Amino acid sequence: MIFLLKHWKEGLHLIFRTKHIGVNNEWYCNVESMYGLPTREILLSILKVKPIYENYKMMKLRASLGFLPLDIREKLKWK
Protein backbone atom coordinates (compact mmCIF):
# COMPACT_ATOMS: atom_id res chain seq x y z
CA MET A 1 0.00 0.00 0.00
CA ILE A 2 2.89 2.34 0.75
CA PHE A 3 4.23 1.75 -2.76
CA LEU A 4 0.91 2.81 -4.28
CA LEU A 5 0.76 5.95 -2.17
CA LYS A 6 4.32 6.79 -3.09
CA HIS A 7 3.98 6.20 -6.86
CA TRP A 8 0.37 7.11 -7.66
CA LYS A 9 1.49 9.82 -10.11
CA GLU A 10 3.37 7.25 -12.20
CA GLY A 11 0.29 5.00 -12.22
CA LEU A 12 -1.83 7.93 -13.37
CA HIS A 13 0.62 8.54 -16.21
CA LEU A 14 0.67 4.88 -17.26
CA ILE A 15 -3.10 4.38 -17.17
CA PHE A 16 -4.13 7.66 -18.82
CA ARG A 17 -1.00 7.99 -21.00
CA THR A 18 -0.42 11.64 -20.13
CA LYS A 19 2.34 13.64 -21.81
CA HIS A 20 3.67 15.61 -18.83
CA ILE A 21 1.77 14.73 -15.63
CA GLY A 22 3.18 11.82 -13.63
CA VAL A 23 6.14 11.17 -15.92
CA ASN A 24 9.03 9.90 -13.75
CA ASN A 25 6.63 10.14 -10.78
CA GLU A 26 6.71 13.96 -10.87
CA TRP A 27 3.76 16.35 -10.77
CA TYR A 28 4.81 17.90 -14.08
CA CYS A 29 7.76 16.94 -16.27
CA ASN A 30 9.08 19.40 -18.87
CA VAL A 31 10.15 16.53 -21.13
CA GLU A 32 7.21 15.16 -23.09
CA SER A 33 6.57 11.43 -22.77
CA MET A 34 6.88 9.53 -26.04
CA TYR A 35 3.89 7.40 -25.01
CA GLY A 36 1.66 10.36 -24.11
CA LEU A 37 -1.60 11.06 -25.89
CA PRO A 38 -3.18 14.40 -26.76
CA THR A 39 -5.71 15.67 -24.20
CA ARG A 40 -8.61 15.01 -26.59
CA GLU A 41 -7.71 11.32 -26.88
CA ILE A 42 -7.28 11.00 -23.10
CA LEU A 43 -10.80 12.38 -22.60
CA LEU A 44 -12.18 9.99 -25.22
CA SER A 45 -10.47 7.04 -23.54
CA ILE A 46 -12.12 8.01 -20.24
CA LEU A 47 -15.51 7.97 -21.94
CA LYS A 48 -14.86 4.65 -23.67
CA VAL A 49 -13.38 2.95 -20.54
CA LYS A 50 -11.86 0.05 -22.54
CA PRO A 51 -8.60 1.92 -23.38
CA ILE A 52 -8.10 2.60 -19.68
CA TYR A 53 -8.52 -1.12 -18.93
CA GLU A 54 -6.06 -2.02 -21.70
CA ASN A 55 -3.49 0.44 -20.31
CA TYR A 56 -3.98 -1.08 -16.84
CA LYS A 57 -3.33 -4.57 -18.26
CA MET A 58 -0.15 -3.30 -19.96
CA MET A 59 1.00 -1.75 -16.68
CA LYS A 60 0.56 -5.14 -14.96
CA LEU A 61 2.41 -6.86 -17.82
CA ARG A 62 5.37 -4.50 -17.52
CA ALA A 63 5.44 -5.08 -13.77
CA SER A 64 5.45 -8.85 -14.24
CA LEU A 65 8.31 -8.64 -16.75
CA GLY A 66 10.60 -7.32 -14.04
CA PHE A 67 10.10 -3.57 -14.02
CA LEU A 68 8.97 -3.85 -10.38
CA PRO A 69 10.82 -5.78 -7.67
CA LEU A 70 9.32 -9.13 -6.69
CA ASP A 71 8.36 -8.10 -3.15
CA ILE A 72 6.31 -5.15 -4.44
CA ARG A 73 4.61 -7.34 -7.07
CA GLU A 74 3.65 -9.81 -4.34
CA LYS A 75 2.18 -7.02 -2.20
CA LEU A 76 0.15 -5.83 -5.19
CA LYS A 77 -0.76 -9.47 -6.01
CA TRP A 78 0.63 -9.03 -9.55
CA LYS A 79 2.70 -12.25 -9.68
N, C-alpha and C positions, 0 to 999 in steps of 0.2 A: 504494500500500500504506500509505503514511503517513496518507492521508486516512481509510482504514478503521480504522486503529489509533486515530486521533484522535476519530472519530465513531461508534464501535461502539455506544455507549449509545443514540444516536438511531436507529440501524438496529434495535436490539433493540426499541425503542418502536414503530417503524413496522411491523415484521414481526409482533410479538405483540400490538400495539394495547394497551399497558399504559396505566393511568390516571396514574401518578405516576413510574414508573421510566423514565429515559431521555428524558423530555420536555425539550426545549431542550438536549439533550446533557448533562443533569445526572444525578447518581446518583438523587436524589429531588427532585421538584418539588412544592411545596405546592399549587400550582394544578392542579386536575384537568383532564386532557386531554378535550376534547369528543369525541374519537374513541376513547377508551379503552373497553375492555370489562371487565365484572366478571371476577373471578379464575376463577370456575367456567367461563365461556365461553372464557377463554384456555386453561385446561387441556383443555377439549373440543377446541379447535382443534388443540392439540398432538397429541392422539390421532387426530384425523381427517386431519391433514397437509394436505389440500387448502386449507383456509383460510389456512394459512401460505404456501403457494405463491401464492395469489391476492394476499395482502398484499405479497409480494415483487414480483409483477408490477406492482402499483400503485406501489410504491416506485420501480421502474425507469421507469414512465410519468411520474411526477412529475419525476424527474431529467431525462428527455428533453424535458420541456416547458419547461425552463429554470430549475428550482429549484437545479440544480448548475451551476457554471461548465463551459464546454466542455472545458478541459484536464483536469479531474477526470473528466468523463464518458468521455473518450478513454482515460484510464489504467484506468478500470474496464471499458472496452469496452462502454459503454452508449450508443452513438451514436444 
